[in-house]
Amino acid sequence: MPRSLVRIGAALAAGLLALTAAAGPAASAPDPAPEQAQAPAAASHRVLAFYQTIYETGSDGVRRYVDPKPLLGSVTDVNVGAIHLNSDTSLTVNDIPADHAELGVMWDDLATMQDQGVTISAFLGGAAPGTYRYLREDFDRYYPVLRDFLRTYDLDGVDLDIEETFSLADTVHLIDALRADFGPDFIVTLTPVATDMAGRTSFSGGFSYAELERQAGDRIDWYNTQFYCGWGDLRTTTVYDQILANGFTPDRVVAGTVTNPGNCSGYVDWPTFDATVGSLVAAHPDFGGVFGWEYFNSVGYDGGGRASWFSHVRDVVGS
């Protein structure tokens, strides 16, 4: 049965909200879908897009939906978010309730992508504080909110983007709860900064990721590793090599970079990217792949649109 049918209940709730709301955020028509959607190529290396900006405001002042479907044929995975747990036990996608009417088209499009083989995960937390504090202080109250959200939208996985204090024991507890509720086929990943993975810093939670790997690596699918914002970059393979020296194998490490120099420091131009990633692919047949932060403002390859950033990455990594 198509994934989109699983979401009928959520879609109906969103429709009722649209009918009863006095006013809601303005949205223009979605971008047209590709003429012919393609399933992603069978991938030996992951190509992953972070999809956080769901509506963008153009230079003309018009707010438009950012359609993820042009990524079909290029990516293996999409991480949507950021998912936030709030003090009142509500859950939001950025600052919008997950069942709000304006997100209905997004959930439908992501279900379409799932039907064509793309893995869709929610990324939890990120730069906005609070989510992990609430889980740390009252797990039994807040965790069911996350669990029920993941079930309602039939997501394939969850990515733990921990950027506030959250101990090693807290992290293992959360991973074990997810495994108990969703089983072995559910994707559980984390998004630490590269220098944490190399053992040089402890920004992403405040604990050792090498120790996390020793204690819970068999319940973690891989690490989406941030090579940007001062925590490493992909100008060379130096930091990636340090991560391997710290005990991680290449298949465990998806190397992340920014897709636009305005997103954060660490942006690398295409010739540099191609050389660095090409050398990693050549040196490590089990190289984990690449993710891009983020989709909506990606600098396209050779004058192409934003999805061309990911199609070029697919070509470089050999997916």
N, C-alpha and C positions, 0 to 999 in steps of 0.2 A: 504494500500500500504506500503511495507517495507520502513523504514526510509532511507535505503541506496539509494533508487531511488530518494529521495528528493535532494540528494547531487550530482546528475549527473552534474549539472552546475559547481559546485566547482571542481569536479573531472576533468572535461574537461579543466577547466582553469589551473589546476595543470599539466595536461598532456601537454598542450601547452607550459607551462613554461619549462617542462623537455626537450621538443624538441628544444627549442630556446636557452636555457642557454648554455653558453660555457662550464661551469663546475659547478658542484654542490657538496654539502657535500656527502662524501662516505657513503654508507649504505650497509650492508650485508642483506641476506635474512631474513625475519621474522622468529621468533621462530615458530615451528609447533603449530597449534591450538590443543586444547584438542581433544581426539578421539571422544567424544560425548559431545557437549556443553549442559549445563543444565541451565534451568531458575532458578533464585534465589528463595529460599524458601520464602513462604509467611512470612513476617517479622513483628513481634511485636516491635522489636527494630532495629534501623538502624545499618548497618555495611558499612562504607564508606571508600573508598580508595582515597587518593590524588595521582594523576598521573602527575608528573611534568617532570621527567627524561624520555624522549621518546626514546632517543638513549644513550646507555652506551658504554664505551670503556673498554674491558676486559683486563686482565693481559697480554694477547697476543698482545695487541695493536690494535685489530680489533674492529671496531665500529658496534654495533648491535642494532637492533630495540628491544624495550621492549614491548612485546605483552601483552595487557591487558586482552585478552580473558580467560586466566586461572583463572581469578577472577569470572567467571560465576559459579553460584551455591553457592558462598560465600558472595558476596556483594549485597547490595540493591542500592548503589549509587557509582558513580565515579565522582570526581571533576578533570577536566583536566585544565592545565595551566602551568605557570602563564600567564594570558592574560595581555598584556601591551599596553596602549595607548601611543604613542610617539609624540614628539613635532611637527612633520610634518603631524600629523593626520593619520599616518600609525598605523596598529595594528599587533602585533606579539604574537606568542605563545613562550614564553621565548624570544629568539632573532631571531626567524624564522617567516617570513610572513605566515599567516594562510593558504594561498593558495599555499604554496610552494609544489613542487612535492613530497618531502620526507615526508610530513605529510599526503599524500593521503591514505596510508595504515592505519594510525592511525584513520582518520575520518571514513574509511570503517569499521574498527574493532569496533569502538565505536557505529556506527550505528547498527551493528550486535548485540551488547549487548543491545542497546535500544529495538530492535525487540524482545529480549528475556526477557524484563521487567526490565532492570537496568536503573535507572535514571542517565542521563549524564548532568552534569552542568559544566560551565566554572568558574574557580576561577580567580577573577580580582584583580590585584595588587600584594600583597605580599611584600617581603622585598625590591625589587627594587623600588626606588621612582619615582614619576612623574605622574603616571596614575591619581591619585586623585587630584593632583595639577592642571592638565589640565582640569579636570571636574569642579573643583572649580572656575578656572579663566575664562573659556569659555565653559560653559556647552553646549550651542547651537551648537558649532562647533564640540566638541568631542563626545558627547553622541550619535549622529546618527551613528558614526563609530562603537561603541559598539552594538547598536541596530541592525544594519545591519549584523554584524558578527553573532550575536545570531540567527538571522533569516536564514542566509545563511546555517549554519550548523545544523539547526533544533534542537537546544539544548533544554533540558528540564528545565534548570534553570541557575541561576548565583549566585555565592558565592562571597560576598564582603569582601575581605581580606584587610582591611584598616590598613596600617602600616606607615602612614604619616598623617600630620594634615589634618583633614576633619571634619568640624563642624557637630553638630547634625542637624542643618537646611539643610546643604548640603546632609547629608545622607538620611534624610526624602525625600528631593526633588528627589534624585536618585531613591529611592524605589518607590515613587509615579509615576515617569516617566515609570519605568519598569512595574508596575502594569497596567498603562494606555495602554501601547503598547502590553503587552503580556497576560493580563487577570488573573483571579484568579487561574487557574490551573498551571501556570508557577511557578517554585520554586525560591524563593528569600531567601537566607540565608546570615549570616554574620559569620566571623571567628575571634572573639575577643580572647584575652588572658584571662585565667581563673580568674586572679586577677582583671581584669576590670569587669568581670561579677559579681564578689564578691563585687564590689564597693570599692576596695582598691587602684586601680591604674587607669590611663586613657591613656594607651599606644596606644590602637587601634583607633586612630582618634583624641583623646583628649576630649571626651565627656563621659557622663554617659550612660551606656548601660541600666540601670534601667529606666532612663528617656526615652531613645529610645523605650523601650518596652512599656512604658505608652503611648507614642505618636503614635507609628506605629506598635505595636506588632501584630495587626490584619492583617497587610500586610507582615509580616515576617513569614516564615515557621518554622525555628528553628535556633539555634546558634551552629556552629561547634567550640567548645571551646578548646583553646590550653592549655593543661596541660603539658607544657614543656618549655625549654629555660629559666628557672628561674621564670616562671609565674604560678607556681603550678605544681603538678605532681599527679600520680595515685598510689603512695605508700600507701596512706590512702584515706579515703573519706572526709578528713577535708575541702579541698578547695571546693569540690562539695557541701558539706553541707553549706558552707558560701554563695555559689551562690543561693541556695534555700532560705537561710535566707534573701537574698537581694531582694527577690520578684519573682524569677523565679520558674516555675514548672518543674518537671523532664522531661516531654515530650518536653520541649523547649531546652534542653541542651544535645547535643551529645558530649561526652567526648573524646578529642583527645590526642593521645600519639605518641611518636616517635617509629618507627619500628626497629630502629637500633641505638645503643649507639653512633655511629659516627655522627648521624644527629643533635643532640643537647643534652643538659643536660635534665634529667628527664626520661631517659629510665628506665623501670622497668622490672625485670625478670618475667618469666611466673608464678611462684608460687605467687608472689606478685600481679601481674596483675589479676590472677584468683580470688584471695581472695578479692581484692578491688572491681572489677567489679561484681563479684558474690554477694557481699553484697549489692551493689547498685541495682542490679536486684531484689534481694529478698525484699529489703526495699521499692522499688518504681516500682510497676508493669508497670507504664507508663514511665520508664526510657528511655531517648531518643536514646541511643545507643553509639557506639564507632566509631571514625575514626582513621586511621593510616597515619602518615606522614613518609615516603612516600612509594610507592609500590616497586620501582625498587630494593632497597637494603634491603627489609624487612628480618629480621632474622626469618627463618621458624620455625615452631613448631616441636619439636622432630626430628630434622634433615631433615625436608621437605623443599621444595622449597619456594620461596618468597610468592606465593599465599597461602601457608599453614598458614602464619601469620593470614590472614583474615578468613580462614576456621575455625581456632581454635577460633578466636573471635566470629564468628557466633555460635559456640557451647556454648561458655561461656554466651553470652547474650540471647541465646535461640531463635534466629531468625528461 
